[in-house]
Amino acid sequence: MLLRSYGENSEFEATDVSTPEVKPGHVLVKIAASSVNTVDTMIRNMGKDLPLSPDTPAILGMDFAGTIEAIGEGVDSFAVGDEVYGCAGGLADLPGTLAENIVADAKLIARKPKNLSMREAAAIPLVGITAYEGLKRAAIKAGQKVLVHGGSGGVGHLAIQLAKHFGADVYSTGGGEKQKALIEGFGATFINYKTESVEDYVAKHTDGAGFDLVFDTVGGANMLNSFNAAALNGQIASTVSMCEIDLSVVHFKGLSLHVVFMLIPMLHDYRREEHAHILSELAKIAESGELKPVLDETNFSLEEAGLAHARLESGQAMGKVVIENR
C-alpha cells in the first residue's frame, strides 16, 4: 500500500512492486500481520514536518509478524521458515510493513512468541519495546509502587503487565468503565483521573509518600501530575516529552526523568541488537503467560490500511489496531 503524498487527506494506493532483494545482515520476511501505531498516523498526516518521515512514494508501517523466506549473508541466528516479529521499517530510508514482504535487519527482530497468533505478535513490538525499555531504564524493582498513566493504551497496557511481571505493586490511571475493566483485568489498581486528584490518590495509595516509579504514556501537561505523584528521589519514564515544562518539582524532589524514544536504533543504526534482545525477552514473558496484547475488535486487510488508520485516529479503538495480509 503506497502513499504518494502526505497530508490529512492522503490515501493509500494498492500497487504492485518488486519483491525486495535480501541483503547481508538482513532477512526477507513474508508478512502475515502488521499493527498501526500513532507514529504511523503522525507520519502520514505531517509528512516532512517530522524529521523521521520517509520520502514519498512511501511504504509505511513499522510493526510486523511473519515467516522468514530468505536469509542474507552473515545471518546465522535465523533459518528459512522461522516465525518472527519486530519493528523494522516505515521511517527514514527503511521501507515499511504495509506490504506482502519486508527485508528486515536481523538485529531488529526475534522469534515470535509461540503461544501468540500472528495478529497478536504484530501488536507488540513498538509498544512492547517502549514499555520494557522505560521500566528497565527507570530501574524497576520487585515490591515498588508503580503508577502507569494511560494504562489502557498501547504502551500502557503492556507496561502494567511487565511491571507486574517484575514484581511491582501496580496502579494505573484511566477515565471510564472500559478502561477500569481492562486495567483491573491485568491486576492493577484503577485510578479514575477524572474524579480523583493527584493529591488524593497519592494519599490513598502511598500514605502521601508518592510512587517509586511513574510511567507516563500521556505526556504534555500530564508530566506535572507525574512529578507530583512521584516519591522523593523517584523515577519517571516518559514517552511523550515534546513540551516545555517547569522542572522545579523535579529539582526539589530529586527525581530522575527517563525519556523513551524507541525509534532511535532504527533511525540512527544505533545498538539495534538491543531491540532483538528485548523482543526475545518479551517473547519469553508472553510464553510464560504474563504478557498478552489487547487487540481491537476490528479486522482489516492490507487493502484497508486507510480504514485501519482512521480507526486508530477515531479514538474508538480499544486495544491495538491490526492489519492482516490475507
N, C-alpha and C positions, 0 to 999 in steps of 0.2 A: 504494500500500500504506500504509494509515493505521495509526498507533499511537495507541490511545485512552488508554493509561495506561503508566506507566514501571515498571520492576522486572525482575528476572531471569526472571520467568515471563510477561512481557508478550508478546503475539503481534500480528503484523501482520494487518490485515484488508483484503481486497480490496474497494475501494469506488469507486463512480463519483463523480467530482467534475467541476465545470465546467472547461473549458479556460481557463487563466488569460489575462487580457487583457494584451496588450503595453502597456508604458508608456514614457514618454520616457527615453532613455538605456539602454534595455533591448532585448533580442531574445527572441522566442518560439522555443524550440528543441524539435524532436521528438527525444526521447532514444532513442538506439539501444542504449546500454550505460551502466552505472554500476559503480563499484567500491566495495568495502566497506573502510573504514579502521577502525583500532582506536578512534578517537574516536567513530565511529558506534555501536559496541557499548557504549562507555562512556556515551554519552547515553542509549541505550535502557535500560541497567541502572541507572544512577544518577539519571537524571531531573534534577529541580531541585536536587539536591546539586551539580550542575555549573552554574555561572552562565551557560554558553552554551547550555543546553538550551532548545528551543522549547516553547511552551505546547502542551498536548495539547487536541484531537487533532492529531497532528503527522505531516508527511511528512518522513522522514529521508532521508539520502543527500546527499553533498557533491560527489563527482566524477561527471563525465559526458562522453560524446561523442555528438554528434548533428548534425542538419541544421536550419538556420535556416528557419522558416516565416513569420515576420513581423518587421518592423523597426520599432522605436519612433522617435518624433520625436528628432532630434538625433544619430542614429547614422548616420555616413557611412562607416565603415570596414568594414562587412559588407553582404552582399546576401542576399536570399532564395535558398536553395539551397546556401549555403556550409556546408561540413562543419567543425564547431568542437568544441573541447573546453575544459574548465575545471572549477573548483571554486567553486560559486556558491550553495549553499543548504544546507538541513538543520540550521541552527542559528539561535538567536535568532529574529528575525522573518522569516527567509528560508526559504520552502518548499523542500523538498529534491528529490532526483533519483529517488526510488523512485516514479516516475510516468511517464506517457507524454509529458508536456511539462513544461518549466520556463521561466519568464520570468527570464532571467539578465541581470545588469548587464553591459553590453558591455565594461566595464573589467576584468572578471574572466575573460574568455575570449580565445581566439585560434584561428586556423585550425589544424585538427588536422594532424599530420604526414601527408604524402601516402602515405608508404610503410607506414604502420601501419593495422591494422584498427580498427574502432570499439571492439572489446573492448580492444585494446592501448592505444589512445589514452585510453580511460576509466580505465585503470590508472595513468596518470601524474600528473595534476595535483597533488593534495595532497602526495604523496611527492616528486615531481619538483621542485616549488617549494621544498619544505623542504630538499632536498639542495642545490639550486642556491644558495639564499639562505645556507645555512650555510657552504658553501665560499667564496662571494664575500665574506661578512662577515668570514671568517677570512683574507681576502686571499691566497687560494691563488695560487701561482706555479709556473711550469714548473721542474722539477728538484727540487722539495721532496720530502721523505719524508713521506707522508701515511698515517696509521693510521685505519681505519674500524672502529669497534666495531659488531658486528652486521651484517656485510656481506651476509648472505643475506636480511635483512629488506627490507621495502618501501622505506624510505628508504635503507637501507644499500646495496642492490644498485645503486641509481641513483647514489648518492654515489660508489661505486667507478668507475662508468663515466664520470661527469662529471669526477672527479679525473684519470682517465686522459686524458680529452679536453683538460683544461687543462695536460697535460704533466707531471703528478706521477708519482713512483715510489710505487705504492700497495701497502699491506699491509692485511690485514683479519682480524679475529678471527671464529671460528666454532667449533662444537662437535661436528661429525660429518662423515662421509664425503660426505653430500649437500651440506652447506654448503661443504665443501672443493672439491668439483667445481664448484659454482656460482661461488664466489669466484675460483678459478683460471681458470675459463672466461672471466672478464672481464679476465684478465691481471694480477690482483693476487696478491701472495704471501700464502698462507694461514698463519694463526697459530692453533693449537688452544689456546684459553684454558683448557681443562680439564687440559692436560698441560704447558703452558709458563707459567712465572711472568712477570710484567711485567719483572722484572729480567733474566730470561733472554732474552726476545725483544728487549728494548731493546739488550742487549749484542750479541746475534747479528746484528741487522739495522741498528743505527746505531752500532756500536762504543761503546755506552754514552752517546752524546750525546743520544739521545732524538729523537722525531719532531717535525718542524717544525709539523705541524698534526694534531690529533686530532679526528675527528668521532665523537662519542659518541651513538649511537642507542639505547643501553641505559639509561643514566642511573642514578639512585639511587646505591647503593653503588659502582657501577662508575665513577662520576665520579672517585673516588680513583685508580683504575687509569689513567684518562686523564691526571690531573695527574702521576702518577708516570712515565708513558710519554712525556710531552712534553719537548722540549728547553728550555733556558733561553730566556726571552722567547718561548716557543712560543704557538701559538694553539689554543684549544679551542672547538669548536662543539658545543652540546648541544641535543637535542630533548626531553629528559626531565629537567627540573631541579626538579621539585616535591619537594624534600627539604631536610633540614637536614644540612649537611656542613661539615667543618673546612676552611677555605680557607688554612691555614698554608702548605701546599706551593705553592699559587698565589702567595702573597705572596713566599716566598723564591726561587721560580724566575722571578718576574716574568711570570707567564702572563696572557694575555688570554682572558676567557671570554665567548663569544657565545651567548646563549640564543635559539633559533629557535622562534617560535610563529606559524606561518604563517596562523593564523585571524584575526589582528589586523585586516587590511584588511576582511574580511567583517564582523567583529563591530562595528567602530568606523567603518566607511566611511572608512578612512584609507589614502590612497595606493593605492587599488585598481588604478590603472593599472600599478603595479609588477608585479602578477600577470600582466596581459596581456603585458607586456614579457618576463617570464621564460618564460611559456608559448610565446611566439613564438621565443625563443632555444632552448628545449628542442626545438621542432619542427624548427628548422634542424639542431641536433645529431643528432636522430633521423634526419632525411633524409640526413645525411652518413654514416649507418651506425654512429655511435658511441654511440647510446643506444637500448636496447630493453628494455622491461619484461618481467619473467618472470611468466607467468600460471599460476595453479594449474591442475591438470589437470581440475578440476571445471567443470561448466556449470550455471548456474542461470537460471531465468526470473524475471520480475518477481514472479510469484505465489509464488516460492520464496525470497523475501527472507529469511524466518526461517531457512531452511536455510543460506543463504549466511552469515548472521551466525554461526550455530552452527559452520560450517566454519572461519571465522576464529578463533573463540574456542577451538576444539578444539586449536589449536596444531599441527595436522597439515598445514595448507596450506603449500605450497612455492611462493611467488610470490603475486601479487595475486589475490584472490577477486573475480570479476566477475559482474555480473548483466546479462543481455541482455533487451531488450524484443523479444519475438518472438511 
